[in-house]
Amino acid sequence: MTDLPVSVVIVSRGRPQSLARTLTGISQLQYWNFEVVVVADPEGIAAAEKLTFAAHIKLVPFDEPNISAARNLGVTHAAGEIIAFIDDDAVPEPMWLRHLTAPALRSKIAAMGGYVRARNGISFQWKAASLDGMGLAHPLVLDPRQATVMSPPKGRAIKTEGTNMAFRRDVLVELGGFDPAFHYFLDETDLNMRLAQAGYATAIVPLAEVHHGYAENRMRTASRVPVDLFDIGASWAVFQRKHIQQPDQPAHWTALRLEQRHRLLRLMQSGQLEPGDVRRLLRRLDQGYAEGQGRQAVAARLPKHSASPFLKFPALARQSIMIVSRLTRLSQNRAIAREKTAAGCNVTLLVLSPTALFHRVTFDEAGFWVQKGGIFGKVDREESLIKVISRKKLEQAQIKRVASQRGFIP
């Protein structure tokens, strides 16, 4: 089977180190027909230029706080039949693109979305959801081992998460891409609604996984505590004008504002915000909502053909291996993991301690996966608290757990 040409678009601003880590993960993708388009500020461009594979990346300068405009610029330079999006604080599993784009071989499918692992690398931050007419998400329970294709009923849509989604390029062009009136937040939700209104189907692909770190940005801290709610309010105002009948808007906004207030009060009770922060953030939310009511919603004019030819990334066929380490040999085995990664392997370093510590998964800057935890500790958070298992059986269980995402051969 011939792989469809895919453009992977990453928008980055203010996160040069995180962007370099994301690109390192992308360089290990097991897919043979993709290009990489980075739309970034000067610091991000400089960080990408330092990577050994920089010559094989399309680098597009852009330094404005508007993710929709940045993504549209990425689409302009993307020459793939399919355009996939991932955030600059996320890392894809090696088989991500193969799983995510597989449904696109069926012509009626215009959009695809995958699952997102949380910071601990085990739990899920995002799985699947539908959208109601008010733009609110409702969880869906799907088969975790195969793609599910959905055409929602009138007035609803299927949600794709911005850090793990893909669309047919011609459909993005037809629908006018992302609306620049959404500077931050609800940009993909608006697109999801327009896809559904146009009658397009969406595939949710559980095995297409990325790990999302929620890095700090101008809107939140690294702990996901809000710093500013202006663009949240503005985006809801734009969304209302585009998708919600005017008589329903006041009640909709009242409910949304109350939800935000409750969230801020919970953060204050936990000591993460001061009372003055709550007042300031709510004031900024209201100011954003007022400003958003005057924003002009527009359809971007995207070119039918890319501004530059397809720049195929030199993907390598990589063997996936797991190195099991005790804490006493961690430094030696880290060195081995670095060597194996540099030699062209996709490496997972499984670090086990004789404890019941819960497992965590991270992606090392050197380009290998690290899973740390106790022999008797939980991996899946829904496992029983106490279990007895040998190191060998635990290793085999972890290879089986990530085989489809990381390319292990049974």
N, C-alpha and C positions, 0 to 999 in steps of 0.2 A: 504494500500500500504506500502511495506517495504522500508525504506530509504536505499539507496545505502551507503556503507561505504565510508566516505570522510575523507581525511587528509587535514587539514588547515595548510599551511606552512607560517610562518612569518620570514623574514630575518631582522635582526636588527644590527645596528652598530652605536654607539655614541648617542643613544637616549633611555636611560633606562626608563625615566619617561614616554615618549610617548609610549614605548612598553608596560608598565604596563597598560596604559589606553586602548590600543588596546586589550590586553588580557582580561581586564574587560568587554569590549563590546562583545568579543567572548564568554565569559562565559555565556552570556545571550541568545545565539542563540537558536531558537526554532527548533531544529533538533535533532534527537535522535540517530544518528549513526555516530559520527565524533570523530576524534582525533586531537590534536593540536601539531604541531612540530615547535619549535622555534630554529632557527639557529642564534646565536648571539655572540657578543664579551663578555668578562668577566663581564663588567658592566651590559649588558643586561641579562645575565644569573643570576647575583646576584639579579637584580630587579624582575625577574620572580620567583625566589626562595622564595621571600618574600610574594607572593600572597597566599591566603588561599587554592587555588586549585592547587598549584604548583606540588603536587604529581601526578596530572593527566595530566601533560604536558611532552612531550619528549623534553628535553633540549640538544641541540647539539652545543658544542663550536666551534666557527669559527671567526677568527679575521683578515681577509684580505679584502681589498677594491675591491672585485670582486663579484657582485651580481649574476652573472650566476653560478659561482662555488658554491656560498652559496645556491642557489636554487637547484642545482643538489645534494648537500649534503642533503638538505631537502627531495628531492625525494627519495634518498637512504634510508632514515629512515621512509618514509611514507608508511604505509601499506594499505591505502584506495584504493578502485577501482578508485575513482576520487580524484584528488589533486587540491585543491583551494589555491590561493595565495592572500594575502592582505599585504599591506605595514605597517610598524610599526608607521606611522603617520596617520593612518586611523582607523575608527571605523565602523563596519558593523551594519546595521539595524537588529533587532532581527530575521526577516524572510529571511535574505539575503541568507543563504545557501540553504534553501528550494526552493526558486525561482531559484537560480543560477544553481543548479544541476538537477532540474526537467527534462530538455531536454535530459539528459544523459540516460534516460530510453529508448530512441530511439538509436539503436546501431550505426547508421551511423554518429552520432554526436560525434566529438572528442574533441571539444573545446567550452567553454561557456564564455561569458563576460557580465558584468552588467554595470549599469550607476553609475556615480560618482558625488556626491554633492560637491560643492565648500565650501570654508571656512565659508561663511555665512549660510551654512546648508540648503539653499533654492534653489539657482541657481545651474545649472549643470555645472560642470567642464568638464565632458566627457559624451557623449551619445553613438554614434555609428559612425563608419567610415570604409571605405574600403581602401585598400592600392594599389597604382599603382606599376608598375614595378620598379620605382625609390625609393620605400619605403616611398612615401609621402601619407599622409592621406587625404581622401575626405569624408566629412560628409554624413551620410545616414539619411533619415527621415523614421522612423519606427513607427509601432503601439506602443504607450507607455504603453499599458495594457497587452501585451502578447509577448511571445518569437517569434523571427523570425529566421528561419533556412536558412542559405545561403551557397551555393557552388559557389565560385567566378569563373569567366571565366579565361582562361589560362593567366598567367602573372600578375594576381591580387590576392589579399588576403583579408581576413576580419580581422580587427584590434581588438585585445583585449587589454585592459589597464592593466598594470602590477599590479595595486593595487586592481583589481577586476576581476579575471579570474580563470578558472578551466579547467583541461584537464584530459582525461583518462590516468591513469598511464601507461598502456601497450603501448599507443601511444607515450608518452614521452620517454619510454625506446626504442621503435622502432626507433624513430627519433634522438636519442642521446641527448635528453634533451636540455638544454640551452648551447649555445656555449661560453666557458670561454674566448674566444677572445674578447667578449663584456663585458668589466669590469663594465661598467655603460652606460645605454642608448642603445636603439635599440635591447636589448636582446630578448624581447617578439616579436618585429617586425620581427626579423630574424626567430623566431620560427613560427610566423604566415605565413610567406612566405613558409617555408618548409612544413607546414601542408597543405597549398593549393596545392603545387606542388605534394604532395602525394595523393591528391584527397579527403581529409577529409572535412567534413562540420563543420561550426561554428554556434552556436546559440547565438544571442544577446538577453539578458533578461532584459528589462528596470526596472522591479520591484525588481531586485536584486541590492540593493543600498548599497553603502558605502559612508561615509563622509571622505573627504581627506583634511588634514590640511596643506600640503606642509611644513613640519618642516625643519628647517635648516639642511644642510649636508655639506660635504666637497666641493660640487660643486656649492652651492647657499646659499643665506641668507634666513631667514624666509619670506622675502618679494619677493622671487623668483628672486633676482638680482644675476647674475652669479658671482662666485668667481674664477672659473677655467673652461676653455673650452677644456682642453687637452683631456679628455676621450670622449667628443662629437666628436672632430675631429678624434680620433683614431677609434671610433665605425663606423663612416661613411666610413672610409677607408676600414675596414673589410667588411662592408656591400657591398660596391662597388665590391670588389673582389669576393664575393659570389653570387651576384645577378644582377650585371649590366655589360653589355658588355664593354670591355676595350675602344673601340672608343668613347663610350658615357660618360665615367667617367670624363674627364676634364671639359666638359660643366656642368655636374651634380654638381661637386665640386665648380665650379665658382658660380653657382646659390645659393648653400647652404651657401657658405662663405659670399656672398653679403647679404643674408637674415640675417645672424648672425650680420654682420656689421651694418645693418639698425636697428636691435634690440638694439644693444649697443649704437648707437647714440641717439635713442629715450630715453634710460635710462639716458644718459648724459644730454640731454635737460631737463629732468624732475628733474635733480639734484641728481640722485641716483648713478651716476658714474662720475669720473673725466676723462678728456681727456687722462691722462696717463693710467687709467684703461682700456680704450678702446684699446689702443695700446698693452698693456700687454696681454689682453684677446685674441685679434686676433693673437698675436704671439704664445700664448699657443695653440690656435686652430690649427694653422699651424704645430706646433711641434707635436701635437697629430696625425694629419693626416699623417705626415711623418712616425711617429713611427708605426701607425696602418697598414701601407702598408707592414710592415715586420712581423706583428703578424700572427702566425699560427692558422688558423681556424680549429677547431677539433670537432668531435662528441664525447660527453662524453660517457663513458662506464658505463651505469647505470645497477644495478642488476635487474634481472627479479623479484625477490622477495625482500621485505623489509628487512633491516638489523635488525629490531626489530618487535615484534608482535604488532598488532593493540591495542592501548591503548585508549579505549573508554572513552570519556569525560562524566562525570555525569551530563548531561543536565537536567534541571528542566522545567516542564511545568509552565509557568509564565502567570499570568493574566496581561493584559495591562490596565493601568489606566491613566487618565489625571487629574491633580490637577490644578485648575485655581486660580491664585493668583493676588491680587493687590500689588502694590509696598509697601504699608504700612504693609503688612503681609508677605513679602517675606522671612524674616528670619524664621518665624514660619513654613511657608509652605516648605521651604528647609529642615527643620528638619523632617517634615512629609514625604517628598519625600525620605530622607535617610532611615527612618524607614521602609517605604513600600518596598523600594529596598532591604533592608536587610532581609525583611520577604519573599522575593521571587517574587515580582512584577516587571514588566517592566513599569517604571514610566516616564511620560512626565509632566513636570512642565511648564504650560503656564502662563507666567507673562505678564499681560496687564497693560498698562498705558493709561491715557485719552489723547493720543497724536496721531500724524500721523507718528510716527517713523516706519521705515521698520522693518520687523521681521528678527530675526537671530536665528539659532538653533545650540546649542553646546551639547557636551556630558560631563557631569560633572565627575570628577575623582571618585566621590562616586558611579557612576554607573547609573545615570538617565539622561534623556534628558531634556534640558532647552530651551524653545522657548520664546524669549522676543520680544515685539513690542507694538505698539500702537493699540488701538481699531480701529482707523481709518487708520492705516498704511498698506502698501502693505505686503502681504505674497508672493505670486507669483509676480515676478518683472514685469510681463506683465499685471497685473491688472491695472484698472484705478487708477489715483493718489488720487482721492477723493471718499470715499465711506462712507455710513452710515449703521451700523450694530450693533446689540445688543451683549453683552458679551456672552449670551447663544448661539446665532446663530454662533458667531465666534468660540466658543468652538466646536460646532457640526461640523462646516466646517473643523476645523483642525483635528478632529478625523477621519473624512471621508478622508481627504487628505493623512493621513499616515496609514490608517487602514491596507492596504495590506502589507506594509513594517514593521509595528510595532505590528501586530497581534491583533488589536482591533476587537471585535466581534460587527457587526452592531446591 
